[in-house]
Amino acid sequence: MNKTALIISREYLTRVRKKSFLIMTILGPILFAALFILPAWFASMEDNEVRTIAVIDSSKIFINTIPETEYLKFVYLENTKVEDLRENFDQTGYYAVLYIAHIVASTPSAVQLLSTKQVSLNIRMHIANALEKEIERQKLKTYEINNLDDILTAIKTRINIRTIVWKGDTEKESYSEVAMIVGYVSGFLIYMFIFMFGSLVMRGVIEEKSSRVVEIIVSSVKPFQLLMGKIVGIGMVGLTQFLLWIVFTFILITIGTQVFFPNLKTPASDKVTVESVMQTSSTLQQMQPSEEEYNRMQSMLRSVTDINFFVLLGSFLFFFLGGYLLYSSLFAAIGSAVDNEADTQQFMFPITIPLILAIIVMMNAIQNPEGHLAFWFSMIPLTSPVIMMVRIPFGVPYWELALSISILIATFIFTTWLAGKIYRTGILMYGKKVTYKELWKWLRYSN
């Protein structure tokens, strides 16, 4: 056992001191923080540009009817043709020209938005919505209805279906959107880390085998001890890097928010949190939240606290380690059976199929977490680390969680024993092209 501990310590200390570990530990949080901050920053930069659109309305029914925003203005031109503006368009200062034909009421496609550049989708949708509402108003006027504006306001209805979860004698309002986001992110991170650190084990075995260092090592320790030490040591490296990513990403997001959005203050209460979120959304999208939207956002933020983060984080750590240990033992067996990384392709495909299948089933599990497909794939050990993490935010019975964990542990022990039989033979074999038939012979060798 002391020899295994020494191997674990060597694997851990050797890898955390590498430049690649330090570079990825720094670059990872920067990339994650950029994914959160840069889209909002770019959106706020685009919103600062004032765009003016010239409107030529041949129908004479849309004059001064298209609502303006802080950064989008409309100038209505009379006795002007599109060809007149096209000749010296760059000198006019207009962003685009909106031409509305007189047959627009009967032919909705008789509207053109002309410019020397590609017009953004947001502007197109803003104009289309305004024209649609005005045409509806004009058509309703033909029925000679009095107080048309009041009637349209009165009949406008929006349905917001609340989902209530019964837990014994208590009731809790839930939002599937929150569970979907948490489940998707958790499942995808498990998939990414298992594949990344499992491949690291395989490359480490190949490097030691090709450099013949392993011949010296196995003279002092058993191959199984070497296998376990390498798997656990690299697993600890992965866990260390993952925790550092979480801490550094949080710090960078906090700093980045203060730098790029200095007017966004840190909230002091739940109410201020909602107001701050809605204020930020208004700044980026020029949208003013209604009271109903405000209450919905407030309920959604409160629903985040209803997720059992103790179970979620505990399960994430276990399924990350369990999935890693399972797959890394298989990756280590592949690394011991080949002489270089190019020869691993024929053996990698069967192992990566379950991981790829888990990503495909993950989308179904998000839509139907209680379905038979999601249940069985959360029990199959080769896919359970990903699928079970998708289901947990929706609420999984503890007996299902315990069963999935038990099956994963048993499978890991079995695959480690299986990989050990391949490892002890393949690690000292050179210059031979290994086939599946050869691997089967190694598995049948007695101790």
Secondary structure, DSSP 8 states (H G I E B T S, - for coil): -HHHHHHHHHHHHHHHTSHHHHHHHHHHHHHHHHHHHHHHHHHHHHHTS-EEEEEEESSSS-TTTS--BTTEEEEEESS--HHHHHHTHHHH--SEEEEE-TTTTT-TT-EEEE-SS---HHHHHHHHHHHHHHHHHHHHHTTT-SSHHHHHHHH-------EEEEETTEEEEE-HHHHHHHHHHHHHHHHHHHHHHHHHHHHHHHHHHHTTHHHHHTTTS-HHHHHHHHHHHHHHHHHHHHHHHHHHHHHHHHHHHHHH-TT----SSHHHHHHHHHHHHHHHH-----HHHHHHHHHHHHHHHHS-HHHHHHHHHHHHHHHHHHHHHHHHHHHHH-SSGGGGHHHHHHHHHHHHHHHHHHHHHHH-TTSHHHHHHTTSTTTHHHHHHHHGGG---HHHHHHHHHHHHHHHHHHHHHHHHHHHHHTT--S----HHHHHHHHH---
